[in-house]
Amino acid sequence: MRILKAGILKRRYGTRHKRRSPTSHKGRIEAFTFVEMMIALAIVSISIMALLRLHLISVHMIDKAQIMTQAVFLADEKIAEVLAADSPEEGIRSGAVEKNGLKFNWKTRVENLQSIQLDAGDISGLWKVLVDISWKQGENPKHLRMSTYVADRKMP
């Protein structure tokens, strides 16, 4: 070993550690064979196809999540309309709304729950609000149901 000016140790190799030249074995150049290249290309192609499939699945899932979010917002909006009134009107209402090229059908049901017996006493003026949202996504019909309970504002 010999010390260089920068303080780096340099090892001297004897004749045992020769560098291999690119041409060894009687003038043949070492390179990949055609079969090795085809196998590598097949592996890369299969990997890319799997990644593309995963990408398509994720795009499909994002689309489904956006549509479900629109349905939840519509149901929340219909519940808010019922809650905006001083006293909810008992009955069923329905309609259809188109958002982003997709038709959502909605149905709101308001029920007056007659006095419920609890350990603490009677509760009256309690309303159940049920909202059903339905739409067609592709060939499959989809459905969302949300409900809440509302106490009469005039309750003591």
Protein Blocks (a to p, Z undefined) as FASTA:
>chain_A
ZZdfkopacddddfklccddfbgghhiacdddfklmmmmmmmmmmmmmmmmmmmmmmmmm
mmmmmmmmmmmmmmmmmmmmmmmpmbaceddddddddeehiacddddddddddddddfkb
ccehiacddddddddehjbccddddddddddfkbZZ
